[in-house]
């Protein structure tokens, strides 16, 4: 579907901002659970499909409400774009490809964090503004998107953007450079697109970019992940664990946060070992303060790593700082896993064969120019 409009019917004197005027805008809309089921079962009627979902224990009311909410917002965004002096296209997330993203001067993800992450994985130009609009504000948090209040009044949001009441965050990404004895790496498995029989195109099998985090480990979760790591050029350490997670400042509030956060109950149990009688409110305060310090600014160059469930005497006897860190600039990882893999942002899965090396860095030229609005 193409929306193309050079707007000539505007009232005289209306101001434009450089974010839109004369630009090419690509809208990328997520595909809902209903759409995915339709794609996977093309020969099944709508009624049969809904019955099938119901038999699987799915909440049909929630699924349909989410589908309708998403498409209501898609319609509102499309209408708002039509009022601007832009040329625009709208595509479904399953159809996203490098050519479409490269065509655009401005990118708009309509969905949630997953849609934003998939779209950003195709972005090569660090000067292309990227806007995230949460299309399910009633059930999704959308950390990478504009505040939820923006989704509840789309036209007002676009008016705010038009008045230049926004700011950019240059979100750092992780560049993963692979060094393999093989001449060519296998293309990745794309969890958002591989269910479609004909994929639009594939991501690079050489240098790769992740906005949130990179996970390295064995593809079998019950198997020990073995690797040798060197952080910031220090002495290599051999790791046995259930995997290594390396994140950006953006990702410090995502998976990395979930791996490292503590609860008030954990604080209480620790303090009770020293016979400290601390109130529940004080435990909550301590936990919140600790967890708050796990998150850092998305524009900072630093990466942080967490070794998940480490095993092995040498690692446990080492300094605790080896288990996790929040200030590194480079990681070098050589895999000794039986069936190693590298997962970018939870959806791009690359084969990481035994003996292969990966270098992870954060470079200013790899940033994403994320558009944000104050919620006030």
N, C-alpha and C positions, 0 to 999 in steps of 0.2 A: 504494500500500500504506500502510495506517495502523496504527500501533502506539499504542494508547491504554490507559494503565493507571494508576489511582490505587492505589498500592501499600499494601495493608492488612495484608500478611502478614509485615511486618518484625518482627524480634525486638525486644522492648521495650528502650528506652534507646539504640537506635542513633542516632548523630548525623547530621544533614544539614548541608550547608553551603548558603549562600544562592545559590550558583551554580546549584543544581538545585531545591531544595525548592519545590514548588508552581508550578514554571515550565513553560512550553511550549518544547519542544526540537525543532528541525528538523534532521534528518540529511540531508545531501546527498551521495550516493554517485556517484563518477565512472562513466562508462560505459567499458567496456574495449574493446580492439581487436576482440574477438569480437563484442561487442554492436553496435559501430558497423557492422561488416560485415553483420551480420544486418539492421540497419535500412536499409542502402543496397541490400541484395539480398534483399528479403522473400520472393521467389518461388523462392529457391534452397535446396535441401536442405542440411542440416548437412555432409554428406559432400562435396557439390559445392563448398560454401563453403570447406571446408578444403583441398580440391584446388586451388581457385582461388588461395588464399593461398600455397600451396606453389609453384605455378607462377609467382607473382610474386616468388619468392625469399625469402618470409617464413619465419622459423624457427618452425614450428608448436609445437615443444616449449616454447620460451620464451613464446610468446603464450598457450598454454593454462595454463602454470604461473603466469603473471602473473594471468590471469583467475581461476584457482582461489584463489590467494593473496589477491587482493582480496576475493573473496566470503566466504572464511573469516573475514577480519577484519570484514567487514560484519556477519556473523552474530554474532560475538563482541561487537561494539559494540551491536548491537540487544539482545542478551541482557543486557548490562550496564545499558543504559538501562531495560529492563523491570523491573529490580530497584529502580529509584528512584521517588520520589514525584513523578512528572512526567507530563505529557501530551505525547506525541511523535508525529511523523510522519517517514516516510522517503520521499524522492523521488530520482529519478535526475537527474543533472546536466543532461540534455537537457530536463528538464521544469521547471527552476528558473524562478521568476518573482517579480516584485516582491511580489505578495500573499502568497505562501508565506513569503518572508523577513521581511516586515513582521509576520506572525502570530507569529513566534517570539520568545521571550525569550533563548534561547541557540541558537547555530548550531554545528553540527559538520560539518566537511568531511571526508569519507572518500575519500581518493585521494592526490593529491600537491599540489605547488605550483599546478599548473594549476587543479585543483578549488577550492583555496583562493582563488585570484585571481578566478575566475569568480563564486563565491559572494559574495566581498567586494564585487564591483562592484554588487551589488544592495542592499548595506547602507547605510541612510540614518541609522540611530540610532547615535551613537558610544558609547552605553552598553550595546550588545548584545555580550556576550562571544562570541568566535569561537574555536573549537577546531579545529585541524587534526590529523588522524590519518593517517599515512602507511600506505596499504594495500598497498604493495609495497616494504617495507623492504629486501628482498634485492637490489633493482635500482634503487631511487629514493632520492635524497638527502632531498628534502622539507624544505628550509630553513625554510619557513613553518609546518611541522607540529611536533608534539611530537617529542622525540628518538626515534630509531629503536627504542631499547630499550622505549619505551612501547608500540609496535606489537606487540612480541613477547610481551607479557603484558597484554592489554587490561583484564582484571578488576582486576589490581593497579594499573593506571593510573587506573581510575575510583575505586578505593579511596583512592589518593593524592589525587585531586581532591576526594573527599568529606571528607578530613581537612584540607582547605584548604591543602595543600602545593603551592601554585601561585602565580604572580604574573602581573600584566598588563603587556603592552607596548602603549602607545598609539601604534600605527604611523601615521605621517603619510601622507597621500595628496596627490596633485596634483589640484587642481581646474582644469579647462580650461574657460574661458568664451569662447565664440565670438562674434565680431562680424562679421556677414555682410550684404551688400547684399540678399541674398535674404530673403524673409519667413520661410521655413521651411527648416531644414537637412534633408538626407536622413537617414533612419535608418541606423544603422551595419550593417556586415556583421559578424556574430558567428561567428567561426571554430569555436566549440564547439557552436553550435546551428543554424546555417543549413543544414546538410545535412538537418535534419528538415523535412519539407514544411510542417507547421503549427507556427510558432513560438509559444511560450507568451505572450510579450509582447516589447516592444522596449525598449532602453535609451533614456534621454533624448537628444534631439538638440540640447540646449542646453548646460547645464553638465554636465561629465562628470568622473568621478573615476578615478584610477589609483593603484594601490598600489605597483607597482614602478617603472614608467617610462612616459614618453610619447615616441614617436618621430614626428618630423615630416619629411616628404620627399616626393619624387615616387614614385608607385606603381610606376613602371618603374625597377628598380634600376640599369640601365645609363645612365639619363639623369641629368644634373646637376640637383641640387635647388637652386633659387635662392630666397632669402628675406631679409627684413630683420629683424634682431633687436635688441631693447633689453633689457639685463639690469640689473635694479635701477634703472631710470630713467636709465641712462647714455646716452651718445651712441649712436644707432642704428648698427649695422654691417651691411653687405651681405655675405651669405655665399653662396658657391658651394661645394657639397660633395656628398657622397652621403647627407646627412641630418643631422639634429640629434636627439640623445638627451638627454632631461632626466629625471633619476631622483631618488628619495627615498633616505633612509637605508636603508630596506628594499631598494630596488633597487640600492644601491651594491655589493651582493655578487652581483648578477645580471648583466644585459646590460652595464651600465656598467662593471662589473669586467672582463668579458671584453674590452671595447673598450680598456681602459687598462692592463691588467696587462702586466708584462714577464717574460721568462724569464731563467734563469741564463745561457743562451747569448748573449742580447742584451747582458747586463751584461758578459760576457767580451769580446764584439766591440767594445763601446764603450771599455772600458778598454785593450784592445790597441792602439787608435789612439794612445794616449799611452804606448805601450810599457810598460804596467804588467803585470807578471807576477803575476796573482792566482790563487789556487788555486780549484778547482771548488767546494769547500765555502764559500769566502768569497763567490763569485759567487751561490751559492744563498742565502746569508744576506742579501746585499744585495737580491736580487730579492724574497725573502720580506718583508723590512722595507718595501720600496717598496710592494709589493702590499697589505700589511697596512694601510698608511696610506690606501688608496683607499676602505676601508670605514668607515662611521661609523654612529652609533646611529640606529635606525629611529624614535625618538621626537623627534629634533631637527627643528626647523622648516625647516632649510636644504634647498635643492635643489642639484643639481649638473648641469652640462651637459657634453656632449662633442660637438664638431663632427667628424663622421666624414669622414676623407679630404678635408680642405679644399683648395680650389684658388683661384687668383687671387692676383695679386701683392700687392694691398693687405693681404690677410689674413696672408699669409706674412711680410710685412715688419713686421707688428704684433707686439706683445708676445705671448709664448707663452701667457700667461694667457687670451687670447681663445679659444684652441683648446679648453681645458677649464677648469672651475672647480668647486670643491666648496663654495662658500659664496655662494649667491644666495638671495633671498627671492621674486623675481618675474621672470618672463620674458614679454616681449611679442614675438610673432612674426607677421609679415605674409608670406604666401606669394606667391611669383612663379613657382611651379612650373607646368609645363604641366598636370599631373594630380596635384595635391597630395593628400596624405592625412595623417591623424593616427591613429596606432595606439596604443591603450591596453593596456598589459600583454600585448602580443603577440597579442591575440585580438579586440579590438574595433576595427574599421577604419572611420573616418569620412572622407567626402569633404571635402577642404579646398580649395575653389575659389580660383583666382587672385584676389588682392586681398583675401581674407578675413583677418581678424586673430584671433589667439587670445591670451588672457592666462592664464598659468600661475602659480598661487599655492599655498601650503600654509597651511591654516587649521586651528586646533585643533578646530573643530566637525566636521571631516571625517575625524577619526582612526578607526582600526579598533582595537577593544579585544581584542587577541590574547592568548589564554591560553597560558602556557608553564610547563613543569616543569623543574627542574634535573635534569640527567642523572646527577648523583652518587647 
